[in-house]
Amino acid sequence: MSITPRFLDELRMRLQLSDIVGKRVRLQRAGRELKGRCPFHNEKTPSFYVNDDKQFYHCFGCGAHGDVIGFVMQHDNLSFIDAVEMLAALAGMQVPRATPEERARADKEKSLYTLMEDAAKYMEAQLRNPVNRDALDYLRGRGIGEAALSAFRVGYAPDDGQAIAGHLRGLGYSDEQMIEADILRSSSRGGAPYAFFRDRVMFPVPDRRGRIVAFGGRILPEHLRPARTGDFKPPKYMNSSDTPLFHKGRMLYGEPHARQAAADGLPLIVVEGYLDVISCFEAGFRGALAPLGTALTEEQIQVIWKLIPDGERAPILCFDGDEAGRRAARRAADRILPFLKPDHTARFAFLPEGEDPDSLIRGRGRRAFQSVLDAAMPLSGFLWTIHAAGRAFDTPESQAGLAETLDQEALKIPDRQLQSYYRESFRQKMREFVWQQNRRRAPAGAGRRPLPSSGVSIVRPARQAKDGLRQQILVSALVNHPAIFESVEDDLMALALPEARLGALRDALLVFLQENEEPSAVAVRDHLIALGHEEMLDKLLSDSIYIHAGFARPEAEIGKVLEGWRHTFRLIGDETVAQEQRSLGKVFGAETTDEMFERICALHELNKPSDG
């Protein structure tokens, strides 16, 4: 049996070397590699190293060296064919029965890799050609420096549809090869094949091993393009079609850089486009990746997880903050759930509306994008948010409906233990959510000791000063100073809010602060805006609030903020207790009971001025 190089490359790509070795050798992290005691000779001090990036193992003691196939052959005492068949079964692949035609195809693929490399070199040179200076100036104008241009091998495809064809023919490549690699397209009018990419900034797409397998091209702004006749408007981006080397749904742009970033302990961040990846890279977010003109696929999700060497595999998925972005996030969640397993998940981040990572970093700097990442929510929190945040579930039927919906989400997870944890997490959120809604409808001295029970109906909260101004002040202060959350969490949960929109914002804020440890104020605001609370935020974070409470201002000292919060919260509680005391007093004159008397006394105690 003869197995093609293409099949072996695919097999190695699908398997993580450390996963295979780790089942036979105890490994531990050692910088960018993993180490353990060599299984091929007796040793006390570990000298056996595994490198996932380069896909090889090496022992400095006995010299054992090889890839995943060689390891299984040597460790399990298998023949080459037996080792390949065993690994193929693990990877879910069927070992092909090689034919002369398949061997010829493998030779052709080897030539295609060389062709793509030569095409990339040609496009890089064209970007530096003074004739095409407009393209280079455009990239520099977008803030892309020389280091990034070189790291991503950015190039330019001339407007001349025969330029690259002539260059590659001169290197010995045939038109058939260039068409198969999607460098050329056949003419429908019977003319010569023409370049698929013309007058575009070019982004070569490397595979995991750094080999160029495809291209993406962005059109230049209209003022830099030659004048055209007719109404045709070319697409902003074009991408290579699938070829023998390239499968769009299995690969991501930026894989080699992201793999190294993950090995260095940096987070992987999934963004939308080529320039987003490059801008992130330049700003220090070296783990940026992007799908290639499609929505994130199941195969791409698993590729991303494999790029992360160990620990929790939780890439951050970045989406636009508008409705289309939320729909895309929901589709991604639906694709991820059936593949979830312990330590394999994702976090969801939402950009300010109208921004992408490239524009946000260029316009507001690295810290603005970092705030977006800091505000990323876990998958469980995102699912809760899309089903519950900002909505009222004020009847047993609606609460049961929400519980059923969340149970159905959890049932999509195949791992039974993880499914159980998700269901319990949702139940806990339901308990807190229902408790909050009940407290808002019927508070009884928020944050204080419970009042003695009575047969009298609970009195509705008093109309607070200036239609809930004090409640708005408290929420404003917390948005500007999330560091006080741990001290005021119980008060926030119990706070009665007179306006539904403010209540929805408070609920979203509470969930976010419970799930994110010490986020920045910018991250809090961006998260709330992404959930549609921008109008209410504008009202809260304005001088109409700050003029009544300077402690809520962003620049206030944290000690003053906490002091102001507690004073204002006490005033709200005092108003509520006083109102209930007055209402019960009216009833007391006509209906005297022991329970009524105890309740009046308890309210009287609560309404005494505090010593502090």
N, C-alpha and C positions, 0 to 999 in steps of 0.2 A: 504494500500500500504506500502511495506517495501523497503527502499532504502539502498543500500549497502554502507559500509564505504568507499569503493574505489571510488564510484561515488561522495560522499560528499567531499572526499579529492581532487578529480580532480576539483570539482566546486570551492572550496576555493582557489585552486592554480590558477585558471583562472581569478579570480576576485581580484581586489585590494580593500581591505577593505576601505581605505580612499576615493576611488572613489565613493563607494556606500554611505558611511556616508556623504561625502562632498556634495552630492546632496540634503541632508536634513538638514545638520548642517554646518554653516560657520566655517571652520577650518583654523588654522594658525600654522606654524612650531614652535615647541618648542623643540630644541635639536634634538634627534632622533625620536621624536614623533610629533603628531599634537594635538592641543587642541582647544576646543571651549566650548560654553555654553551647558550644558547638555539638551537634548531634553526631558528628562524624569522627570525633576523637574525645578521649577523656580529658577534661580540664576543670580546674577549680575556679579560675578567673575568666569571666566571659570575654571571648575574643571573636565571637560570631556576630556579624552585622548584616542587617537587612535594610536595603534602600528602596523604598517604593517609587521614588521619583525616577530612578534609573532602572528599576525593575531587575535588580540583581541582589544576590547574597554573597558574602565573602567572609572567610575565616582567616584571621591573621595568624592563627596558630598552626593549622594544617594546610592552609592554602585552598581549601574547598571554595569553589566559585561557580556561579551559574544563575540561570533565571528560574522561573517557577516550574518549568517543565523539567529542567535538570535537577532541581531540588527533589521533586517527587520521584524521579527515576532513582536518584542516589539514596534517598531516605527510605523509600518504600520498596526498593529493589525491583523496580518495574522496567520493562522495555520502553523504548521511546513511544511506540504505538499505544501500549497499555497506559502509559502516563498521560498521553494526550487524550485518550478516550475517557479516562477517569476525570480529568480536569474539565473536559468538554461537558460531561454530565453535570458537574457542579455549576458550570456556567450556562447550562440550558442550551447547549449547541449540539448539532448533529455532525459527527465527523464525516466529511465528504469522501467519496471514493474517487480518487484523482483519475482523470483521463488526460490524454494528450492535449485536448482542448483546454482543460483547466490549467495545465502547466503553461500553455501558451498565454493564457489570460494573466497568470501571475507575472510572467515576463513583461507583458504589456503594462501592467500596473507599475512595475518598477520603472519603466520608461516614463509613465505619466507623472510619477513623483518628481523625476528629474525635470520634466517639462514644466511643471508648476513652479519649481524652484527657479528655473531660468526666467519664467514669466514674471515672478515677483521681483527678481533682480532688475529686470528691464523697467518695470514700473517705478521702482525706487530711483533708478537713474533718471527717469523722465521727470520726477518731481524736482530733482536738482538741476535739470536743464534750464538755463536762463530763458529759453523760449516759453517755458511753462511757469514763469515766476508768479503769475497771478494765483495759481493753485497753492504754491508754498506760502505766499503772503496771506491767503485766506486762512490757512491752518494756523499760522503764527498769530493772526488777528483773533483767532478763537482761543488764544492762550496756550496752544500746544507747543512745547519746547522741543529742542533738538533731541534730548534724551528719550522722550516719549516717541518721537517720530522714528528714532532708530530702534527702540525696544519693540515697537509694534510693526516695524518695517512698512510704514505708510508710503504709498506711492501715488502715481498719477497715470491714468490711461488717456492718451492723446485723442483728439477728436477724429483723427484720420482712421477710418475703419480698417485700413490695411497695414497700418504701421507695425503693430505687434506681430501680425501674421508674417510679414516680410522678415522681421528679426528672428522669429523662431524657425522659419524655413531655412534661414541661413545657418542655424545651428543643427540642422538635419532632421527636424520634426516634420511629420506629414500633416496635411490638413485634417485627415481622419483623426489623428491623435489630438489635435487642438479642438476639434469638434467634440470628441469624447470627453475631454477635460472641461468643456464648456467655456473655453477661451474664445472660440469662434462659433458662429451660428451659420447654418446653411441658408442660402438665399432662396426665398420663395419665388423669386422672379427668374431663376436660372442663372444668376450671376455668380461671381466668386464668393466664397464664404467671407463673412465680415466679422469684425470684433464685436463681441457681445457688450463689453464695457467700453464706452467712449466718452471723452471729456468729463471724467469723474475722478474724484479723489478715491484712491483704492486702499482697502484694508485687507491684506492677506489673512486667511484663516488657517492657523496651524492645528494639527491634531495633537494628541497628548504627548507625542514624541517630538513635537516641534516641526514636523514636515508640513509644508504648505499643501492644502488639499482643496481650497476654494477661495473665493474672493467676494467681498462686498464693496459696492461702489456708491458714493454719495455725489449727487450732482452739485456743481458749483452754483452759487447765487446767480440770479438772472443777469445782473449787471456785469458779470464776468464771463458770460457765455456768448457765443456768436449769435447774431440775430437769426431767427428762424421764421419761415413763412408758414402760414396755416395756424390752426387752433390747437395743434397737438401740444400737450403739456407732459413732459417726461416725468416719471416717478422720481421722488426725492432719493429713494434707495433702491438698489437692485442687488440681488444675491445670486450666487451660482445655484444652478439646479443640482439635483442629486446626480452623482457620477459614480464610477467604480471606486473612487477614493473617498467620496463625501456623502454622508447621509444627514440631511439637515436636522431631522428630529432627534439625532443621537449626540450631536456635538454642540459646544458652546464657544463663543468667541472669548479668547483670553485664557484658555485652559492652562497652557504652560506656566504663565505668570501666577495664576490663581493656585495652581498646585504647589508652587514654591512658597507662596504666601501662607497657605494652609499649613505647610510643614514648619513655617516660622511662627505658628500660633496665631496668625491674623484671621479675622472672620472672612468668610466668603459672602459676597454681596451680589445678588442677581439683579441687574439693571436691564434696560431695554435695548440700547443700541451701542454701536461701535464707539462713538464719541463719548458716550456716558462712561464706558469702560476706561477709555484713555484718560478722561478728566479725573475719574476716581483714582486711577493709578498715579497720576501726577500729584494729586492731593494727599497721597500716602495710603489710600485705600487699595492696596495692591491685590486684594482678593476679589476684585470685580470681574464678573462674567456676564455674558448676554446671550440669549437665544438668537438664532440666526433667521430673523424675519418671521418667526412663528411664536405662538404662545408656548409657555413652558410645557414640555412633554413629560410623561412618566419616565422615559428613558433618560432624559436630561436630569431629572431629579435624582435618579440613582447614580448617574455619573458624578454629580456634585457631592453627594454623600461620600463616594469613594475617594474624592480628592482630599477629604479631611482625614488625617492619619489616625487619630484616636480621640477618646473622650466623646462628649456629646456632639453629634453632627447636626448642627442647627444653623444652616445658612440663613441669611436675611434676604427676603424677597422684597424688592422695592417696587411700589406701584404709584401711579398718579393719584392725586387726592380727589379726583372728580368721580362721578358716577361710573364712567367707563373703567377707571382704575379699580374701583371696588368690585365691579363685575369680573374683571380679570383676576383679582385676588380670590374671589369666590371659586372661579374655575380652577385656579391653582390648588386651592384647598381640597377641592373635590378629587383632583388627580393624586394628591399626596396621601390622603387618608387611607386608601387601600394598601399602601406600601409602608405605613408607619410601623416601627418596631422600637424597642427600647433604645434610647440614645440616638434615634434617627427621626428628626422632626424639622421644622422650619419656623422662622419668625417673620412677621409681616410688618412692613414699614410703609407709611404713606407720605408722599411728598406734598408740599403746599400746592394748592390748585394752580395750574398754569406753569408749573416748574417741572424740569427733569433734572437728573443729577448733574449733567453738564452745565445747564443754565444756572442752577442753584449754586454750584461751586464757583462758577465764574462771577456771578452777581453778588453773592453774599458770603462767599468764602468757605473754607474747610469746616469751620465750626458749625455753620448752618446745616451742612449735610450730616455731620456727626450727631447733631441734635435729632435729626430724622431717624438715624440708626438707633440712638439711645431710646427713642420712643417706640421701637419695634415691639410688637406684642406677640406672645406665644400663639401657636395655632389654636390651642383651646380657648384663649382669650379672644382671638379673632372670631371664632365660631360663635362664642357667646355674644359678642358685640353685634354681629350681623343679624342675630335672631332676637336679641333682647334690648340692647341699648336704645334709649330714647323712646321706648314704647311702654304703655301701661298694661299690666296684666292684673286687673283688679277684681277678677272673679275666679272662683275655683276652676271653672271650665277653661278659662284662658290660660291659667297657670298649668293646668294639666296638659293643655295643647302644647305649651312651650316645652314642658318636660318630655313629652312624646317626641317632639321635633329634635331635641338634643339627644335623646336616646337613639334615635335613628342615625344621627351623625356618628355617635360612638360605635354603633354596630357596623359601620363601614371599616373599622380597624380590625384586621385579621388576628393580631396578637391578643389573645384573651386577657392576659394580665394587664396590658396597656389599655385595652378597651375598658376594663374594670376601673382603672384609675381615672380615665376620662369621664366615665359615668358618675363616679363619686365626686369629681371636680365640678361637674355640671350641677349635681344635686346640692353641693355646698353653695354654689353661686345662687341657685334657686332659693335656698333657705335665706341667704342674706338679702337677696333681691326682694322677696316677699316681705321680709321683716322691715326693710327700709320703706317699702310702699305703705305697709300698715302703719308705721310710725309717722309717716307724713300725713296720713289721713286722720290719725288719732294720737297726737303727742300728749304726754302727761308729765311735763317737767323734764325736758330733754337733758340727759347727762346726769340726772340726780337719782337719789335712791327711790325705788318704786313706792308709789302711794298705796295706802291700804285700800283694799277692794271695797266697793259699795254697790248697791243695786241701782244707783243713779246712772243714767246714760252719760257717756264721756262727752264733755263739753268741747265743741270745736275750738281750735286755737284762735286767740284774739287777732284782730286785724292789726298787724304790726305797724310800727311807725313808718309813715311815708311808703305804704304798700310794699313792705318787705325790703326796705333799703338796708337794714342791718344784715339780713341774710345775704344780700348781694355783696355787701362789704366783706363778709367772711369768705365767700367763694372767691372773690377777687384777690384777697390776701393770700389764699392758698395757691391759686394759679401762679401768682408772682413769686411765692416762696414755698415751693413744695417740700422744702426741708423740714417744715413744721408738721408734716402729715402724721408722723408717728405719735406726736403729742396730742393731736386733735382728731384722730381717726374716729373715735367713738362719738365725739360731738358731731362730726360731719355726718355720720350715718343716722344720727337721731334728729338732725336739724329739719324742722318743718319748713317747707318752702311753698310760698303762696302761688307761684307761677309754674306751669307745666314745663316750659322751655328751660327754666332755671333748674328744675328738678332733673330733667333729662341730662343737662350738662353736668350736674353734680354726680349723677349715677355713673356717667362715663368717666369723670375725673376720679371717682372712688375706685372703679375697677382698674384704671390705669396705674394709679399710685399703689394699689395693693400688689400689682404684678410687676412693677418696675422699681428697683431700689434706687432711691435718691436721683431721679431724673432731673435735668435742668429745666428752668422755667420755659426756655425756648422749646424744648422737647414736649412739654405739657401743652403749650399753646398750639404747636404744629399738629399734635395728635388730635386735639379737640376740633381744630379747624378741619382736619381731614375727615372727621365724623360729622361735619355739617353744622357746627356750633359757632361759626364765625360771627354771625350777627349778634348773638348773645354775648360773646367775648368782647366785641367792640363796645358794648354797653357797660360791661363789668370793668374793663380796663380803660377807663376814661376819667377825666377830671370831675365829671358829675358824681363819681363815687369817691375819688380821692379827696375832694374838697371837704367831705364829711369824716374822712378817716385817713389821715396821713400815713398811718402804720401799714396800710394796704399797698402803698406805692412800691414799685420795683426796687428803689434805692434804699428803702427803710432797713434799719438794722434788725437782725433776726430776733434779738431779745425784745425789741419794741413791738415787732410783729406778733410774737406769741402773747405778750402782755395785752396788746390791743384786741387780739382774737378772744382771749378769755373774758375780758371785760365786756365785749360786745355780746358774746354768747350768753353771759350771765344776765345781761339786760333783756335779751330775748326770752330767756327762761323766766325771769321775774315777771315780765309782761304776761306770759302765758299762765303762770301760777296765779297772779293777781286777778286775771279775768275769770279763771275757774273758781277762785275763792268768792268773787262777787256773785257768780252765777249760782254756786251752791248756797250762798247766803240767802238768796231769794227763795230757794226751795226749802231751806232749813226752817223758815218761819212758819211754813204750812205743813211740813212733814218732818217731824223729829224722830230720829232713830239713833241707836248707839253707833251703828256703822257710819251714819252721816256725821255724827259728832266727831268720831275718830278721824274722818277724812278732813273735816274743817280744821282740826288741830294740827294734822300733818301739813296741810297747806300753809297754815300760819307759821309753823316752824321753818318751812322752806322759804318763806317770803321774808324772813329776818335778814337784815344786812349782814354780810359775811365779815369776819374779822380781817380778812385780807383785803 
